[in-house]
Amino acid sequence: MGYYSGRITLDFSGTNCEKQMMEKLLQLMEPESEVEWALPLDEVFDYYPATALLGSLKKGDDGEYYIPFGVPDYELAPILFAALFPASRFRYSIILKYSVSLDDTPYLTAVYEDNKLMMRDSYLYGSGDEERIAEICRKMIETDSVARKKYEQYLEDEDEVNWFFLLENLADDPYETMASLYRYRQVLPLRNKKYERSFFMDGDLQEYLVCEQIRKHNLSIGEYIQQFEFTEEQLEKFRAIAPESNYTDLTA
């Protein structure tokens, strides 16, 4: 049995209110951590912690969270981001390396802009992609003198060409080059209550994030609340919290 490692990146554009809520959300999604998350995010993990960025979590009898056995459902996180912050823009990616082999390493890219979520499921070192990668490398060698020199140096050390490893020497971003062989698809932003409860059990997640921002006196919160169809009971709760926090700009 192996373990997962990899890299997570997140470039997020929105109001100060949305950025603070996103940072709070990231903190909630890794319940065993006390790390104060900060955007933009670029984290490399030698061993993935129990984080909901990899999908639904489980809570053991000892009270600690863990990632269930099997392939994680890492698509849930960006779908939730888009549902919680519809006016924002972000680019999110996650590489999910498995310690046993690099072959067909999953690499998810999610781009959200203008209320449109596009996701690309790609695979690094894909077993069926080697010839296409070889063709990309050959074109670089033919048209770029620097690439040609690197190729010649590579041949001095290797008896046989591994086109994936050669690409790492030739391309500025070899992962993106490998991922470019795959297509984006449009996905509907959606809240998944079962998924949310796997890492946050204290009521409605969105309501909690909004309440936390009201307590911080964030002046964009009124506009944020107007983007959603909150229940009257929720709005009354927000109005009740506002005076306690000396917050006077709540007009929703």
C-alpha positions as CSV (number, residue, x, y, z in Angstrom):
1,M,0.0,0.0,0.0
2,G,1.4,3.4,-1.0
3,Y,0.7,7.0,-0.1
4,Y,-0.3,10.2,-1.9
5,S,1.9,13.3,-2.3
6,G,1.8,16.2,-4.7
7,R,1.1,19.9,-5.1
8,I,-1.9,22.2,-4.7
9,T,-2.2,25.7,-6.1
10,L,-5.0,28.2,-5.9
11,D,-5.1,31.7,-7.4
12,F,-8.2,33.4,-6.1
13,S,-9.7,36.8,-7.1
14,G,-12.6,38.3,-5.3
15,T,-13.5,40.9,-2.6
16,N,-11.6,41.0,0.6
17,C,-14.6,39.4,2.2
18,E,-14.5,36.5,-0.2
19,K,-10.8,36.0,0.2
20,Q,-11.0,35.9,3.9
21,M,-13.9,33.4,3.7
22,M,-11.9,31.3,1.3
23,E,-8.9,31.2,3.6
24,K,-11.2,30.3,6.5
25,L,-12.7,27.5,4.4
26,L,-9.3,26.1,3.5
27,Q,-8.6,26.0,7.2
28,L,-11.8,24.1,7.9
29,M,-11.1,21.6,5.2
30,E,-8.0,20.4,7.0
31,P,-9.5,19.9,10.5
32,E,-6.3,18.4,12.1
33,S,-4.2,21.5,11.2
34,E,-3.8,24.8,13.0
35,V,-2.2,26.4,10.0
36,E,-3.4,29.9,9.1
37,W,-4.1,29.5,5.3
38,A,-3.1,32.5,3.1
39,L,-3.9,33.2,-0.6
40,P,-2.5,32.6,-3.2
41,L,-1.9,29.0,-2.3
42,D,1.1,26.9,-3.5
43,E,1.7,23.9,-1.3
44,V,3.9,20.9,-2.0
45,F,3.1,17.8,0.2
46,D,5.5,14.9,0.7
47,Y,2.6,13.2,2.3
48,Y,-1.0,14.5,2.0
49,P,-2.6,15.3,5.4
50,A,-6.2,14.6,6.1
51,T,-7.6,17.4,3.9
52,A,-11.1,17.7,2.3
53,L,-9.2,19.0,-0.8
54,L,-8.9,15.3,-1.6
55,G,-12.6,14.6,-1.1
56,S,-14.8,13.6,1.8
57,L,-13.1,12.9,5.1
58,K,-13.9,10.2,7.7
59,K,-13.7,10.6,11.4
60,G,-12.3,7.6,13.3
61,D,-13.3,6.3,16.7
62,D,-10.3,8.2,18.1
63,G,-11.8,11.4,16.9
64,E,-9.2,12.0,14.3
65,Y,-9.9,12.6,10.6
66,Y,-8.5,10.5,7.8
67,I,-8.8,10.0,4.0
68,P,-10.8,6.8,3.2
69,F,-9.0,4.1,1.2
70,G,-9.4,4.3,-2.5
71,V,-9.0,7.0,-5.2
72,P,-9.9,10.4,-3.6
73,D,-12.6,12.5,-5.2
74,Y,-10.6,15.7,-5.6
75,E,-13.1,17.3,-8.0
76,L,-15.5,18.1,-5.1
77,A,-13.4,21.0,-3.7
78,P,-13.4,23.3,-6.8
79,I,-17.0,22.6,-7.4
80,L,-17.7,23.8,-3.9
81,F,-15.5,26.9,-4.3
82,A,-17.5,28.0,-7.3
83,A,-20.8,27.4,-5.5
84,L,-19.8,29.3,-2.4
85,F,-18.2,32.2,-4.2
86,P,-20.2,32.8,-7.5
87,A,-18.8,36.3,-8.1
88,S,-15.2,35.3,-7.7
89,R,-12.6,34.1,-10.2
90,F,-10.0,31.3,-9.5
91,R,-7.6,28.8,-11.0
92,Y,-7.1,25.7,-8.9
93,S,-4.9,22.7,-9.6
94,I,-4.0,19.5,-7.7
95,I,-1.4,16.9,-8.6
96,L,-2.0,13.5,-6.9
97,K,1.2,11.4,-7.0
98,Y,1.1,7.9,-5.7
99,S,4.2,6.5,-4.2
100,V,4.1,3.2,-6.0
101,S,4.4,4.6,-9.5
102,L,4.4,7.9,-11.4
103,D,2.5,6.4,-14.4
104,D,-0.8,8.1,-15.1
105,T,-0.5,10.6,-12.2
106,P,-3.8,12.5,-11.9
107,Y,-3.6,16.3,-12.5
108,L,-6.8,18.3,-12.1
109,T,-7.1,21.9,-13.3
110,A,-10.2,23.9,-12.5
111,V,-10.8,27.4,-13.9
112,Y,-13.8,29.5,-12.7
113,E,-14.7,32.9,-14.3
114,D,-17.9,34.7,-15.2
115,N,-20.0,32.0,-13.4
116,K,-18.5,29.3,-15.6
117,L,-16.6,26.4,-14.1
118,M,-14.3,24.5,-16.5
119,M,-12.3,21.4,-15.3
120,R,-9.7,19.3,-17.0
121,D,-8.8,15.8,-15.9
122,S,-5.4,15.0,-17.2
123,Y,-2.7,12.4,-16.4
124,L,1.0,13.0,-16.1
125,Y,3.3,10.3,-17.6
126,G,0.2,8.9,-19.3
127,S,0.7,5.4,-20.6
128,G,-0.9,6.3,-23.9
129,D,0.7,9.7,-24.3
130,E,4.4,8.9,-24.8
131,E,4.4,9.2,-28.6
132,R,2.6,12.5,-28.5
133,I,5.1,13.8,-25.9
134,A,7.9,12.5,-28.1
135,E,6.6,14.5,-31.0
136,I,6.4,17.7,-28.9
137,C,10.0,17.1,-27.8
138,R,11.2,16.5,-31.4
139,K,9.7,19.8,-32.5
140,M,11.4,21.6,-29.7
141,I,14.8,20.0,-30.5
142,E,14.4,20.9,-34.2
143,T,13.4,24.6,-33.7
144,D,15.3,25.6,-30.5
145,S,19.1,25.5,-30.3
146,V,19.0,25.4,-26.5
147,A,16.6,22.4,-26.5
148,R,18.9,20.7,-29.0
149,K,21.9,21.2,-26.7
150,K,20.0,19.8,-23.7
151,Y,18.9,16.8,-25.8
152,E,22.6,16.1,-26.8
153,Q,23.6,16.3,-23.2
154,Y,20.8,14.0,-22.2
155,L,22.0,11.4,-24.8
156,E,25.5,11.5,-23.2
157,D,24.1,10.2,-20.0
158,E,21.3,7.9,-21.2
159,D,21.3,4.9,-23.5
160,E,17.6,5.1,-24.2
161,V,15.3,8.1,-24.4
162,N,12.5,8.5,-21.9
163,W,10.5,11.2,-23.6
164,F,8.7,12.2,-20.4
165,F,11.9,12.7,-18.5
166,L,13.4,14.5,-21.4
167,L,10.4,16.9,-21.5
168,E,11.2,17.9,-17.9
169,N,14.6,19.2,-19.2
170,L,13.2,20.9,-22.3
171,A,9.9,22.5,-21.2
172,D,9.4,25.4,-18.8
173,D,6.3,23.7,-17.4
174,P,6.4,20.0,-18.3
175,Y,3.3,19.2,-16.3
176,E,1.2,21.7,-18.2
177,T,2.6,20.4,-21.5
178,M,1.5,16.9,-20.6
179,A,-1.9,18.2,-19.4
180,S,-2.4,20.1,-22.6
181,L,-3.1,16.8,-24.4
182,Y,-6.5,16.7,-22.5
183,R,-9.6,18.8,-22.9
184,Y,-11.6,21.0,-20.5
185,R,-15.2,20.3,-19.7
186,Q,-17.9,22.5,-18.2
187,V,-19.1,21.5,-14.7
188,L,-22.1,22.9,-12.7
189,P,-21.1,24.6,-9.4
190,L,-22.9,22.7,-6.7
191,R,-23.0,22.4,-2.9
192,N,-22.8,18.8,-1.6
193,K,-24.1,18.7,2.0
194,K,-22.7,15.2,2.6
195,Y,-19.3,16.4,1.5
196,E,-19.5,19.5,3.6
197,R,-20.5,17.6,6.7
198,S,-17.4,15.4,6.3
199,F,-15.2,18.2,7.5
200,F,-17.7,20.7,9.0
201,M,-20.4,19.4,11.3
202,D,-21.5,22.7,13.0
203,G,-24.5,23.6,10.9
204,D,-24.6,25.3,7.5
205,L,-21.1,25.9,6.1
206,Q,-21.9,29.0,4.1
207,E,-23.9,30.5,7.0
208,Y,-21.0,30.0,9.3
209,L,-18.5,31.7,6.9
210,V,-20.8,34.7,6.5
211,C,-21.3,35.0,10.3
212,E,-17.6,34.9,10.8
213,Q,-17.1,37.8,8.3
214,I,-19.8,39.9,10.0
215,R,-18.0,39.6,13.2
216,K,-14.9,40.8,11.4
217,H,-16.7,44.0,10.3
218,N,-15.9,43.3,6.6
219,L,-17.7,46.1,4.7
220,S,-18.4,44.0,1.6
221,I,-20.6,41.5,3.5
222,G,-23.9,43.2,2.6
223,E,-23.2,42.9,-1.1
224,Y,-22.1,39.3,-0.6
225,I,-25.3,38.3,1.2
226,Q,-27.4,39.8,-1.7
227,Q,-25.9,37.2,-4.1
228,F,-27.7,34.3,-2.4
229,E,-31.2,33.1,-1.5
230,F,-30.7,32.9,2.2
231,T,-33.7,31.9,4.3
232,E,-35.4,34.6,6.3
233,E,-34.2,32.8,9.5
234,Q,-30.6,33.0,8.3
235,L,-31.0,36.7,7.5
236,E,-32.4,37.4,10.9
237,K,-29.4,35.6,12.4
238,F,-27.1,37.9,10.3
239,R,-29.0,41.0,11.5
240,A,-28.8,39.8,15.1
241,I,-25.0,39.3,14.9
242,A,-24.4,42.7,13.2
243,P,-25.2,44.9,16.2
244,E,-23.2,42.7,18.5
245,S,-20.2,43.2,16.2
246,N,-20.8,47.0,15.8
247,Y,-21.5,46.3,12.1
248,T,-23.8,48.8,10.6
249,D,-23.6,48.1,6.8
250,L,-25.8,45.0,6.7
251,T,-28.7,45.9,4.3
252,A,-29.6,42.5,2.8
